[in-house]
Amino acid sequence: MAHPGMETDGLGKRLPSAQDLDVTVLAFAQWLSEMKLRSNSSLQQMLAEMGIIRNGITTNNTDLTEFKRNTATVQQQMQSQISDLRDKLTDAYTEIANMKKTKSQFEQEVHAECQSLSEQLQFKTLELETLKKAYAQTHQQLQQQILQLQTQVNEVRTKGEDVGRLQHLNVEQHVSKVSEVEMAAQYANNEMKRLRSDHDQAIGNLAENMNRWNDTIRDLSKEFHDFQKVMNVNHQRLQSQVWDVQGKLGQAPSAGVQMEAQAPSPAPVTDCRQGGTVRTQSPQPRLPNPPAAG
């Protein structure tokens, strides 16, 4: 007696019903649960890698603070050197002022001596008429000495002005060099920040893209293998049913051999991490011998 809801052929044999399809549905549900577990594990791994990247960012920040401290110390040293140069410049100005004072005193003394000589000459003009020629000679000598002294004083004045001008030029050159060094240090600091940010961003994007492609490729390969397994099981089941029908009707299993020859071969699966192509072959089911005709 046949079970209710079960289809039978004319000979009383059982045909595939809807209950056989529940196995595939359960397998598909199990595959979905495995995929969820794998996605959760990949998410945990990605979070761990993000933690490593954050630690690298903190270390880079500490390096940057140390670099700022070093630049601050260098700036303080340069400021101390500038203050020393300013002190030296003030000393030079004081020396020039002292030289001017001594020069004025010397001129006053020379002027006083000239006045005294002129007074002596006025008092002794009557007494020294006979000695006019000698006096004229001595007077010319004194005038030459005065001229020489004036030329020497002028030379000292020009030298002092040249020294002051050279010191002023040296101070200006030093200030310009200090400003150039500060600009170069600031430019180097900005370039280092930009290179570090670009490097960190490129590394993060590369790791994220590699993980995403590897996950998609693994999912595709898993789906392809599962599809091949299901197709092989369905093919075996269908072939066994065809052989059963052919054995009952007394026909040769020529159609089954042709279907086996036309079975699709597995496609190659590419792994992005290794850069190569891996061919996966599923074992072809070996068909049983057809039953002998009764």
TORLUM-119063 format. One record per residue (C-alpha): x, y, z. Coordinates in Angstrom, 2 decimals, decimal comma, always signed. Layout:
N
@X=X	Y=Y	Z=Z
...
This chain:
294
@X=+0,00	Y=+0,00	Z=+0,00
@X=+1,45	Y=+3,35	Z=-1,07
@X=+1,99	Y=+6,12	Z=+1,44
@X=-0,40	Y=+9,09	Z=+1,09
@X=+1,18	Y=+12,02	Z=-0,76
@X=+3,79	Y=+9,77	Z=-2,43
@X=+3,80	Y=+9,47	Z=-6,18
@X=+4,33	Y=+6,02	Z=-7,76
@X=+4,69	Y=+4,87	Z=-11,33
@X=+2,90	Y=+1,96	Z=-12,92
@X=+5,24	Y=-0,63	Z=-11,34
@X=+4,79	Y=+0,70	Z=-7,76
@X=+8,23	Y=+2,35	Z=-7,52
@X=+8,72	Y=+5,55	Z=-5,45
@X=+9,35	Y=+8,84	Z=-7,32
@X=+11,20	Y=+11,94	Z=-5,78
@X=+8,87	Y=+14,10	Z=-3,73
@X=+9,08	Y=+17,57	Z=-2,08
@X=+10,69	Y=+16,13	Z=+1,10
@X=+13,89	Y=+15,37	Z=-0,81
@X=+14,26	Y=+19,07	Z=-1,55
@X=+14,34	Y=+19,95	Z=+2,20
@X=+17,88	Y=+18,59	Z=+2,41
@X=+19,15	Y=+21,24	Z=-0,02
@X=+17,30	Y=+23,96	Z=+1,88
@X=+18,91	Y=+22,85	Z=+5,15
@X=+22,34	Y=+22,77	Z=+3,48
@X=+21,78	Y=+26,30	Z=+2,17
@X=+20,77	Y=+27,51	Z=+5,65
@X=+23,87	Y=+25,88	Z=+7,16
@X=+26,01	Y=+27,56	Z=+4,52
@X=+24,44	Y=+30,94	Z=+5,40
@X=+25,26	Y=+30,46	Z=+9,11
@X=+28,87	Y=+29,56	Z=+8,26
@X=+29,14	Y=+32,70	Z=+6,12
@X=+27,90	Y=+34,81	Z=+9,05
@X=+30,50	Y=+33,30	Z=+11,37
@X=+33,26	Y=+33,96	Z=+8,85
@X=+32,15	Y=+37,54	Z=+8,32
@X=+32,23	Y=+38,10	Z=+12,12
@X=+35,77	Y=+36,67	Z=+12,35
@X=+36,94	Y=+38,89	Z=+9,49
@X=+35,38	Y=+41,90	Z=+11,26
@X=+37,28	Y=+41,10	Z=+14,47
@X=+40,53	Y=+40,82	Z=+12,49
@X=+39,91	Y=+44,16	Z=+10,80
@X=+39,27	Y=+45,82	Z=+14,20
@X=+42,58	Y=+44,41	Z=+15,50
@X=+44,42	Y=+45,85	Z=+12,51
@X=+42,76	Y=+49,22	Z=+13,11
@X=+44,03	Y=+49,13	Z=+16,70
@X=+47,57	Y=+48,52	Z=+15,41
@X=+47,23	Y=+51,51	Z=+13,08
@X=+46,07	Y=+53,69	Z=+15,98
@X=+49,11	Y=+52,68	Z=+18,02
@X=+51,34	Y=+53,68	Z=+15,10
@X=+49,64	Y=+57,08	Z=+14,95
@X=+50,28	Y=+57,67	Z=+18,69
@X=+53,99	Y=+56,81	Z=+18,27
@X=+54,24	Y=+59,25	Z=+15,37
@X=+52,63	Y=+61,95	Z=+17,54
@X=+55,25	Y=+61,39	Z=+20,27
@X=+58,03	Y=+61,70	Z=+17,66
@X=+56,50	Y=+64,96	Z=+16,49
@X=+56,42	Y=+66,40	Z=+20,03
@X=+60,10	Y=+65,49	Z=+20,51
@X=+60,94	Y=+67,24	Z=+17,24
@X=+59,08	Y=+70,34	Z=+18,41
@X=+61,07	Y=+70,31	Z=+21,67
@X=+64,34	Y=+70,11	Z=+19,74
@X=+63,33	Y=+73,04	Z=+17,51
@X=+62,43	Y=+75,07	Z=+20,62
@X=+65,90	Y=+74,47	Z=+22,13
@X=+67,56	Y=+75,45	Z=+18,82
@X=+65,48	Y=+78,62	Z=+18,71
@X=+66,51	Y=+79,52	Z=+22,27
@X=+70,18	Y=+79,01	Z=+21,36
@X=+69,81	Y=+81,28	Z=+18,31
@X=+68,13	Y=+83,95	Z=+20,45
@X=+70,99	Y=+83,81	Z=+22,97
@X=+73,52	Y=+84,21	Z=+20,13
@X=+71,56	Y=+87,19	Z=+18,79
@X=+71,56	Y=+88,80	Z=+22,24
@X=+75,35	Y=+88,29	Z=+22,46
@X=+75,79	Y=+89,97	Z=+19,08
@X=+73,64	Y=+92,88	Z=+20,24
@X=+75,83	Y=+93,27	Z=+23,33
@X=+78,95	Y=+93,29	Z=+21,17
@X=+77,37	Y=+95,89	Z=+18,89
@X=+76,57	Y=+98,14	Z=+21,86
@X=+80,19	Y=+97,78	Z=+23,04
@X=+81,40	Y=+98,81	Z=+19,58
@X=+79,11	Y=+101,85	Z=+19,62
@X=+80,42	Y=+102,86	Z=+23,04
@X=+84,00	Y=+102,53	Z=+21,77
@X=+83,18	Y=+104,76	Z=+18,77
@X=+81,60	Y=+107,33	Z=+21,11
@X=+84,73	Y=+107,29	Z=+23,31
@X=+86,89	Y=+107,78	Z=+20,22
@X=+84,77	Y=+110,78	Z=+19,23
@X=+85,15	Y=+112,26	Z=+22,73
@X=+88,94	Y=+111,81	Z=+22,66
@X=+88,99	Y=+113,37	Z=+19,20
@X=+87,10	Y=+116,45	Z=+20,40
@X=+89,39	Y=+116,77	Z=+23,41
@X=+92,43	Y=+116,51	Z=+21,16
@X=+91,05	Y=+119,17	Z=+18,84
@X=+90,40	Y=+121,45	Z=+21,81
@X=+93,92	Y=+120,94	Z=+23,07
@X=+95,37	Y=+121,68	Z=+19,63
@X=+93,19	Y=+124,77	Z=+19,35
@X=+94,28	Y=+125,92	Z=+22,80
@X=+97,93	Y=+125,41	Z=+21,86
@X=+97,43	Y=+127,37	Z=+18,68
@X=+95,87	Y=+130,20	Z=+20,58
@X=+98,72	Y=+130,23	Z=+23,09
@X=+101,25	Y=+130,29	Z=+20,28
@X=+99,48	Y=+133,10	Z=+18,52
@X=+99,40	Y=+135,10	Z=+21,77
@X=+103,10	Y=+134,49	Z=+22,32
@X=+103,77	Y=+135,60	Z=+18,77
@X=+101,78	Y=+138,75	Z=+19,29
@X=+103,63	Y=+139,56	Z=+22,50
@X=+107,03	Y=+138,84	Z=+21,03
@X=+106,68	Y=+140,34	Z=+17,55
@X=+108,76	Y=+143,33	Z=+18,56
@X=+111,44	Y=+141,30	Z=+20,25
@X=+111,70	Y=+138,65	Z=+17,59
@X=+111,78	Y=+140,72	Z=+14,40
@X=+115,21	Y=+139,39	Z=+13,68
@X=+113,93	Y=+135,87	Z=+14,06
@X=+110,98	Y=+136,21	Z=+11,68
@X=+112,39	Y=+133,82	Z=+9,20
@X=+113,00	Y=+131,15	Z=+11,83
@X=+109,61	Y=+131,81	Z=+13,28
@X=+108,04	Y=+131,54	Z=+9,81
@X=+109,77	Y=+128,22	Z=+9,30
@X=+108,68	Y=+126,92	Z=+12,69
@X=+105,18	Y=+128,21	Z=+12,01
@X=+105,02	Y=+126,37	Z=+8,70
@X=+106,25	Y=+123,20	Z=+10,42
@X=+103,59	Y=+123,55	Z=+13,02
@X=+100,96	Y=+124,06	Z=+10,34
@X=+102,16	Y=+120,95	Z=+8,53
@X=+101,97	Y=+118,98	Z=+11,76
@X=+98,48	Y=+120,29	Z=+12,35
@X=+97,50	Y=+119,27	Z=+8,83
@X=+98,98	Y=+115,84	Z=+9,38
@X=+97,08	Y=+115,54	Z=+12,64
@X=+93,88	Y=+116,60	Z=+10,90
@X=+94,44	Y=+114,04	Z=+8,14
@X=+95,09	Y=+111,34	Z=+10,74
@X=+91,94	Y=+112,34	Z=+12,61
@X=+89,97	Y=+112,16	Z=+9,35
@X=+91,43	Y=+108,74	Z=+8,62
@X=+90,47	Y=+107,53	Z=+12,10
@X=+86,96	Y=+108,92	Z=+11,58
@X=+86,57	Y=+107,17	Z=+8,20
@X=+87,88	Y=+103,91	Z=+9,69
@X=+85,39	Y=+104,15	Z=+12,55
@X=+82,56	Y=+104,77	Z=+10,08
@X=+83,69	Y=+101,82	Z=+7,95
@X=+83,83	Y=+99,59	Z=+11,02
@X=+80,33	Y=+100,65	Z=+12,06
@X=+79,00	Y=+100,06	Z=+8,51
@X=+80,59	Y=+96,61	Z=+8,34
@X=+79,18	Y=+95,67	Z=+11,72
@X=+75,73	Y=+96,85	Z=+10,64
@X=+75,97	Y=+94,78	Z=+7,44
@X=+77,09	Y=+91,72	Z=+9,42
@X=+74,15	Y=+92,09	Z=+11,77
@X=+71,71	Y=+92,36	Z=+8,86
@X=+73,21	Y=+89,28	Z=+7,17
@X=+73,00	Y=+87,31	Z=+10,39
@X=+69,34	Y=+88,28	Z=+10,89
@X=+68,50	Y=+87,29	Z=+7,31
@X=+70,28	Y=+83,95	Z=+7,73
@X=+68,39	Y=+83,26	Z=+10,95
@X=+65,08	Y=+84,00	Z=+9,22
@X=+66,01	Y=+81,70	Z=+6,31
@X=+66,91	Y=+78,90	Z=+8,72
@X=+63,58	Y=+79,29	Z=+10,54
@X=+61,63	Y=+79,24	Z=+7,24
@X=+63,51	Y=+76,13	Z=+6,09
@X=+62,81	Y=+74,36	Z=+9,40
@X=+59,10	Y=+75,24	Z=+9,19
@X=+58,91	Y=+74,01	Z=+5,57
@X=+60,66	Y=+70,74	Z=+6,48
@X=+58,28	Y=+70,23	Z=+9,41
@X=+55,21	Y=+70,77	Z=+7,18
@X=+56,58	Y=+68,41	Z=+4,52
@X=+57,24	Y=+65,73	Z=+7,14
@X=+53,69	Y=+66,03	Z=+8,48
@X=+52,22	Y=+65,79	Z=+4,97
@X=+54,37	Y=+62,76	Z=+4,03
@X=+53,45	Y=+60,93	Z=+7,25
@X=+49,74	Y=+61,58	Z=+6,76
@X=+49,87	Y=+60,46	Z=+3,10
@X=+51,85	Y=+57,34	Z=+4,03
@X=+49,42	Y=+56,35	Z=+6,81
@X=+46,39	Y=+56,96	Z=+4,58
@X=+47,88	Y=+54,90	Z=+1,71
@X=+48,71	Y=+51,99	Z=+4,04
@X=+45,19	Y=+52,03	Z=+5,52
@X=+43,52	Y=+52,09	Z=+2,07
@X=+45,75	Y=+49,27	Z=+0,77
@X=+45,05	Y=+47,02	Z=+3,76
@X=+41,31	Y=+47,67	Z=+3,56
@X=+41,18	Y=+46,93	Z=-0,20
@X=+43,24	Y=+43,73	Z=+0,16
@X=+41,00	Y=+42,42	Z=+2,94
@X=+37,86	Y=+43,25	Z=+0,97
@X=+39,06	Y=+41,50	Z=-2,21
@X=+40,28	Y=+38,45	Z=-0,31
@X=+36,92	Y=+38,11	Z=+1,45
@X=+34,95	Y=+38,40	Z=-1,81
@X=+37,18	Y=+35,85	Z=-3,57
@X=+36,89	Y=+33,37	Z=-0,72
@X=+33,13	Y=+33,79	Z=-0,71
@X=+32,91	Y=+33,23	Z=-4,48
@X=+35,11	Y=+30,13	Z=-4,34
@X=+33,03	Y=+28,68	Z=-1,50
@X=+29,79	Y=+29,34	Z=-3,37
@X=+31,20	Y=+27,76	Z=-6,52
@X=+32,30	Y=+24,59	Z=-4,66
@X=+28,93	Y=+24,29	Z=-2,98
@X=+27,18	Y=+24,71	Z=-6,31
@X=+29,34	Y=+21,98	Z=-7,85
@X=+28,57	Y=+19,62	Z=-4,99
@X=+24,83	Y=+20,20	Z=-5,35
@X=+25,03	Y=+19,71	Z=-9,14
@X=+26,97	Y=+16,47	Z=-8,73
@X=+24,47	Y=+15,12	Z=-6,20
@X=+21,53	Y=+16,02	Z=-8,46
@X=+23,32	Y=+14,53	Z=-11,46
@X=+23,95	Y=+11,22	Z=-9,64
@X=+20,37	Y=+11,07	Z=-8,45
@X=+18,99	Y=+11,79	Z=-11,92
@X=+21,36	Y=+9,29	Z=-13,55
@X=+20,39	Y=+6,55	Z=-11,12
@X=+16,72	Y=+7,19	Z=-11,82
@X=+17,33	Y=+7,12	Z=-15,59
@X=+19,21	Y=+3,83	Z=-15,25
@X=+16,41	Y=+2,37	Z=-13,19
@X=+13,89	Y=+3,32	Z=-15,85
@X=+16,16	Y=+2,04	Z=-18,66
@X=+16,81	Y=-1,23	Z=-16,81
@X=+13,09	Y=-1,78	Z=-16,51
@X=+12,49	Y=-0,96	Z=-20,16
@X=+15,51	Y=-2,97	Z=-21,38
@X=+17,43	Y=+0,01	Z=-23,00
@X=+21,20	Y=+0,67	Z=-22,99
@X=+22,49	Y=+3,61	Z=-20,89
@X=+23,81	Y=+5,61	Z=-23,83
@X=+22,18	Y=+8,90	Z=-22,74
@X=+23,88	Y=+8,75	Z=-19,32
@X=+27,32	Y=+8,42	Z=-20,88
@X=+26,65	Y=+11,43	Z=-23,13
@X=+25,50	Y=+13,54	Z=-20,14
@X=+28,63	Y=+12,55	Z=-18,21
@X=+30,82	Y=+13,59	Z=-21,14
@X=+29,06	Y=+16,97	Z=-21,32
@X=+29,44	Y=+17,71	Z=-17,58
@X=+31,05	Y=+21,18	Z=-17,01
@X=+34,60	Y=+21,36	Z=-15,72
@X=+35,34	Y=+23,56	Z=-12,66
@X=+36,50	Y=+27,10	Z=-13,35
@X=+39,82	Y=+28,46	Z=-11,95
@X=+39,73	Y=+30,50	Z=-8,75
@X=+42,14	Y=+33,42	Z=-8,34
@X=+43,65	Y=+34,41	Z=-4,98
@X=+44,66	Y=+38,07	Z=-4,78
@X=+47,08	Y=+37,54	Z=-1,87
@X=+49,37	Y=+35,17	Z=-3,77
@X=+48,79	Y=+36,62	Z=-7,25
@X=+48,34	Y=+33,23	Z=-8,89
@X=+45,53	Y=+31,08	Z=-10,29
@X=+44,47	Y=+27,95	Z=-8,38
@X=+42,34	Y=+25,41	Z=-10,20
@X=+39,95	Y=+23,46	Z=-8,00
@X=+38,75	Y=+20,12	Z=-9,35
@X=+35,82	Y=+18,37	Z=-7,82
@X=+35,89	Y=+14,57	Z=-8,12
@X=+33,48	Y=+13,38	Z=-10,85
@X=+31,00	Y=+10,86	Z=-9,51
@X=+31,59	Y=+7,38	Z=-10,78
@X=+28,37	Y=+6,06	Z=-12,22
@X=+27,30	Y=+2,59	Z=-11,10
@X=+26,86	Y=-0,18	Z=-13,59
@X=+23,35	Y=-0,35	Z=-15,07
@X=+21,24	Y=-3,18	Z=-13,79
@X=+20,83	Y=-6,17	Z=-15,99
@X=+17,60	Y=-6,41	Z=-17,91
@X=+15,20	Y=-8,98	Z=-16,37
